[in-house]
Amino acid sequence: MTVPRIHLLTRQLDIAWALFEHHLADLDDTAHLWEPAPGAWTVRPDAEGRWVPDWQVPEPEPVPTLTIAWLTWHIGYWWTTTLGHCVDGSAPDREEIFWPGSADAAAAWLRDLHTRWRAVLEPLTDADLDSTERTATLPWGAGMTLGDVAGWVTVELTKNVAEIGIVHHLYRAHTAAPSS
């Protein structure tokens, strides 16, 4: 029996998401904002109290180290943008997407985006996956099929989750009590 392509895509998303949930279990505000190196990109409250990410165009080479807060903002940014362009018809500019201000709020934000994305994927047919209609205005997806974008979402999530895991491991090592 042939398994529909969408089932493969959703299973891969589920695996990446399970790894993310594994890391979220131990993350608090302090871990989110811990800077693993001087000059790390993070999120900072602006004059209105909105948490704004560090950003530079073009990106410096090498890209600075990143905080977990920045990485969770980044996931929220590209997922909000992807849903906006591929589902809602428009998306806010990057400068209008803020980190929600705490580990718990970031987790809730990303869980909502995941739930919305998964609900979009579930009813898709092969014809939907092969279409470029929904991706036409996506800044990084023009010309890509919706199936390609769905695969990219999972790869990008997996990459960001791996980065979160690494920063989290470094944070725990940095804050661990010295052994005697």
Residue pairs with C-beta under 8 A, 6 or more apart in sequence:
4 126
5 126
5 129
5 147
6 121
6 122
6 124
6 125
6 126
6 129
9 121
9 129
9 147
9 150
9 151
9 154
10 118
10 121
10 122
12 151
12 154
13 114
13 117
13 118
13 121
13 150
13 153
13 154
13 157
16 154
16 157
16 158
16 161
17 114
17 157
19 158
19 161
19 162
19 165
20 110
20 157
20 161
20 164
23 161
23 164
23 165
23 168
24 107
26 168
27 68
27 103
27 107
27 164
27 168
28 103
29 102
29 103
31 68
31 103
31 168
31 171
32 67
32 68
32 69
32 72
32 102
32 103
32 106
33 42
33 43
33 67
33 68
33 69
34 67
34 68
34 167
34 171
34 174
34 175
35 42
35 65
35 67
36 65
36 66
36 67
36 167
36 170
36 171
36 174
37 64
37 65
39 64
39 65
40 64
40 65
40 66
40 67
40 70
41 53
41 54
41 55
41 63
41 64
41 65
41 66
41 67
41 70
42 53
42 54
42 66
42 67
42 69
42 70
43 51
43 52
43 53
43 54
43 67
43 69
43 70
43 73
43 98
43 99
44 51
44 52
44 54
45 51
45 52
45 101
46 52
50 98
51 69
51 73
51 98
51 99
51 100
51 101
52 98
52 99
53 70
53 73
53 74
53 77
53 99
54 64
54 70
55 94
65 167
66 74
66 163
66 167
67 167
68 164
68 167
68 168
68 171
69 99
69 106
70 99
71 160
71 163
71 164
71 167
72 99
72 106
72 107
72 109
72 110
72 164
73 97
73 98
73 99
73 106
74 160
75 110
75 113
75 156
75 157
75 160
76 97
76 99
76 100
76 106
76 109
76 110
76 113
77 94
77 97
78 153
78 156
79 110
79 113
79 114
79 117
79 153
80 91
80 92
80 97
80 113
81 91
81 92
81 94
81 97
81 138
81 139
82 91
82 117
82 138
82 141
82 149
82 153
83 91
83 113
83 116
83 117
83 120
84 90
84 91
84 92
85 91
85 134
85 135
85 137
85 138
85 139
85 141
86 120
86 134
86 135
86 138
86 141
86 146
86 149
87 116
87 120
87 134
90 137
99 106
100 106
100 108
100 109
117 153
121 150
124 146
124 150
128 146
129 145
129 146
129 147
129 150
130 145
130 146
130 147
131 145
131 146
132 143
132 144
132 145
132 146
134 146
134 149
135 141
135 142
135 143
135 144
135 145
135 146
135 148
135 149
136 142
138 144
138 149
140 152
141 148
141 149
141 152
144 152
